[in-house]
Amino acid sequence: MIPTSEAVAVTSDWLVPVDSSPTPNGFIVIEDGTIRFVGQKLPAGFQSLRLVRLPGFAILPGLINSHCHLEFSDLESPIPAGNSFPDWINRLLAFRRAKNNAPEQLASYRQAAIASGIRESYQAGVRWVVDMATEPWSATWIENEVAAIAALFPIGFAPKVPIVVQPCIELLDIVEHRFESTLALAMTHLGAPKSTTGLGEIGFAPHAPYTASKKVTQWCANLPLKEKRLVTMHLAESKEELEWLQHQSGPFADLLAPILDRGASLELHPYFDRQGQITEHVALLSQSWRAMIAHGNYLSQRDLMSLAEHASTMGVVHCPRTHRHFGHLHEAGQFPPTDRYPFAERMALGVRHFLGTDSRASNPDLNLWTEAKRVRAEQHELSSNQILKMMTTDAAEFLDLGNEYGSIRVGHPATLTAIKLDGVISCDGLVDDASTLYDALLEEGTVSAPLEWVMANLQSNDRTNL
């Protein structure tokens, strides 16, 4: 084991900053969890340091998961999609209700699930997670789990905060009093002391347009920009959602009617006065400091143009395997619908994109690297560098994390991700054409992990200690 107090020099086949050219056989010096040097040749002043060689690896900036629901990380397999999206929601609610049968144990169930999700994300090399948080929830759950991970590694080469969870507290008012209760949860944590042990800046999440009204989204949009609060919302996720919003019919009617009906005529229910259409929510979100639209599978051309116009403050988070789980179909001009997410078309308009895993309720795991490989396999119009940026440099810049995340720079914490390459990638002739390396990184056989885990387990492939 490497001593805890000394600086360490690390060399791998490739250093891949993503925002600049890759460096073959480059060196990184890490001391006290911070990057002290990055370059092609180790300076004389660092020649005496312990050298850790990682043959067959590339080192990247830490991965950023822009949309996740950690609370469902105790699911062993995804909930079947069923006959419609509301059908799946019903099954998800049944899973939640099963936990509620023992309310005194609900908090411990939730804590264990979130802890499991943090560990799983970390093991895949994720360093920042934007998480949708619902009650019961506690900041100390995050802090305790992150501290437990940090304690596994010597402080000399491991970052003090190996992974950060940025909670976005869900707000909803499908029943009006729910806004007060969900807002109370958010405000309680908003006033808590700033954490330095794995908790990111609190954000807000108006859940979806069928559960959160224009009032809720407007409240989030009115937050002072100086507070830099992230707002994220599920929008245009399914065709059933559009049918409900436009016509108050379809499968969502069966799901929501029992919640809304309190003896009065459903057609006259105040819910419909508060309800907003997709375009109205997009317009309100555009006033936020930063707004991430989760999924956005069926956004209209008008909404996409608005997102492109506000690309510095708005973006869409795509969760590839969740998209596949639900079998979404997209119109393709004069051709039959296709299940391929229209990445290239939307990015050509200027719509900003990021990557997320959603949750284990719709995804077999929380491995963001696998999501990126899925995009590479399905979206041949996109370059591998574009895909890498969605979960590193571009995501970090959007979330205002550029001073610490999204690149490999001196002074930044060593929150880096190591990629085990699938075969030997030649170091010749790639400096001017890095696309060959980027493509190789996203080949099916590559594997991601935290750099410090790889360094600490050079002699073992056993992950059970995590």
Helices and strands as residue ranges (DSSP letters): E 8-15, E 23-24, E 27-31, E 34-39, G 44-46, E 50-61, E 63-68, G 70-72, H 85-100, H 103-123, E 126-133, H 139-150, E 164-171, H 177-190, E 203-206, H 214-221, G 225-227, E 230-235, H 239-247, H 251-260, G 266-268, H 271-274, H 278-285, E 290-295, H 301-309, E 314-318, H 320-326, E 330-332, E 335-338, H 343-349, E 353-355, H 368-378, H 384-390, H 393-398, E 416-420, H 435-441, E 447-450, H 451-456
